[in-house]
Amino acid sequence: MFRDSILLLVSFSLSLASVVSAQDYEYDPTSTKYEPDYLSTYSIIVRDPETAELGIGVASRVLAVGRNGSTFKGGVGVIVHQMSSNPFYGRIGMEMLAAGLPPQEIMAQLVRSDEESERRQVAILDIQGRSAAFTGGGPVGLDVY
């Protein structure tokens, strides 16, 4: 329980640091310049080992990112996908989780079948507590994470 509390505190602190550093930023919707310091998304998925309850938290500058960047199903698992998000990771991945495939195998299949996987950040957590994570290293700077 203490470890989970520390993890949540660290995640919250990182999110708060981004908010504070972005306060002086002036957003230009017509700009095509990639500014990673102001385009951050933080996701956390957790499982309570005593109750097997799953939880998800997402903080981002992108509107509605929680709806578009996460997929969850009670009694099955949680999938978060961000950066250059692909909703099929959630849809197909959740079907595979419900069929009983382990997260590591699901992640391998999703990444292998996606021509733009290097642009993705994905995490999977199933109801048993098994997990998998993937961070691409593509042209949008994911290799720094």
C-alpha positions as a printed Julia matrix, in Angstrom:
145×3 Matrix{Float64}:
   0.0     0.0     0.0
   2.86    2.4     0.85
   4.51    1.68   -2.53
   1.25    2.44   -4.34
   0.9     5.73   -2.45
   4.44    6.77   -3.38
   3.8     5.89   -7.04
   0.66    8.03   -7.09
   2.47   10.9    -5.36
   5.34   10.82   -7.87
   2.91   10.73  -10.8
   0.95   13.65   -9.37
   4.16   15.62   -8.77
   5.27   15.12  -12.37
   1.87   16.27  -13.63
   1.92   19.32  -11.38
   5.43   20.24  -12.56
   4.22   20.24  -16.16
   1.26   22.46  -15.31
   3.48   24.94  -13.48
   6.06   25.07  -16.29
   3.37   25.54  -18.94
   1.67   28.53  -17.3
   3.69   31.07  -19.28
   3.22   29.26  -22.59
   1.17   30.93  -25.32
  -0.52   28.33  -27.49
  -0.62   28.97  -31.24
  -3.1    26.56  -32.89
  -1.71   27.39  -36.35
   1.85   26.38  -35.46
   3.28   23.14  -36.81
   6.33   23.33  -34.56
   6.65   20.35  -32.22
   7.24   21.57  -28.68
   7.5    18.51  -26.41
   7.77   20.56  -23.22
   4.17   21.67  -23.71
   2.65   18.51  -25.19
   2.91   16.14  -22.25
   0.54   13.35  -21.3
   0.96   11.29  -18.15
  -0.92    8.06  -17.63
  -0.95    5.69  -14.7
  -2.7     2.36  -14.36
  -2.83    0.57  -11.03
  -4.22   -2.58   -9.45
  -5.08   -3.09   -5.8
  -3.62   -6.52   -4.95
  -6.16   -7.08   -2.16
  -9.34   -6.35   -4.14
  -8.06   -6.74   -7.73
  -9.67   -3.38   -8.54
  -8.08   -1.51  -11.43
  -7.69    2.23  -11.74
  -6.55    4.69  -14.35
  -5.47    8.32  -14.24
  -4.53   10.55  -17.16
  -3.31   14.14  -17.16
  -2.74   15.95  -20.42
  -2.92   19.2   -22.3
  -4.96   17.33  -24.92
  -8.73   17.6   -24.42
 -10.7    14.36  -23.87
  -7.51   12.3   -23.79
  -8.98    9.98  -21.15
 -11.81    9.02  -23.46
  -9.61    8.64  -26.51
  -6.46    7.23  -24.92
  -7.74    4.54  -22.61
  -9.79    1.37  -22.79
 -11.0    -0.6   -19.79
 -13.38   -3.42  -19.04
 -14.43   -4.57  -15.59
 -13.02   -7.94  -14.62
 -10.63   -7.92  -17.61
  -8.08   -5.1   -17.68
  -6.94   -1.62  -18.67
  -5.05   -0.37  -21.73
  -3.68    3.16  -22.12
  -2.21    4.45  -25.36
  -0.77    7.9   -25.89
   1.52   10.1   -27.93
   0.33    9.24  -31.42
  -2.56    7.22  -30.08
  -4.19    4.38  -32.0
  -7.67    3.47  -30.71
  -7.39    0.01  -32.24
  -4.74   -0.83  -29.64
  -7.47   -0.5   -27.03
 -10.24   -2.21  -28.96
  -8.26   -5.15  -30.29
  -6.1    -5.42  -27.18
  -9.15   -5.61  -24.92
 -10.66   -8.39  -27.05
  -7.39  -10.29  -26.72
  -7.3    -9.69  -22.94
 -10.88  -10.93  -22.61
  -9.87  -14.07  -24.54
  -7.2   -14.75  -21.9
  -4.01  -13.8   -23.75
  -1.23  -12.41  -21.53
  -0.35   -8.7   -21.86
   3.2    -9.39  -23.16
   1.84  -11.44  -26.06
  -0.87   -8.88  -26.8
   1.68   -6.05  -26.87
   3.96   -7.99  -29.21
   1.09   -8.66  -31.62
  -0.16   -5.06  -31.56
   3.29   -3.59  -32.16
   4.14   -6.13  -34.86
   0.94   -5.36  -36.79
   1.31   -1.55  -36.62
   3.45    0.16  -39.26
   3.66    3.26  -37.04
   4.35    1.54  -33.71
   7.48    3.65  -33.19
   5.11    6.6   -32.59
   3.2     4.92  -29.75
   3.33    4.67  -25.98
   1.17    1.85  -24.64
   0.65    0.07  -21.31
  -1.54   -2.94  -20.53
  -2.58   -4.24  -17.1
  -4.85   -7.24  -16.68
  -7.03   -8.23  -13.74
  -4.39  -10.73  -12.51
  -1.79   -7.95  -12.29
   0.23   -8.98  -15.35
   1.48   -6.04  -17.39
   3.29   -4.94  -20.51
   4.54   -1.54  -21.67
   5.92   -0.2   -24.92
   7.55    3.12  -25.78
   8.47    3.64  -29.4
  11.58    5.53  -30.41
  10.32    7.22  -33.54
  10.58   10.63  -35.12
   8.51   12.51  -32.55
  11.09   12.16  -29.78
   9.77    9.15  -27.88
  13.3     7.86  -27.43
  13.86   10.38  -24.62
  11.29    8.74  -22.32
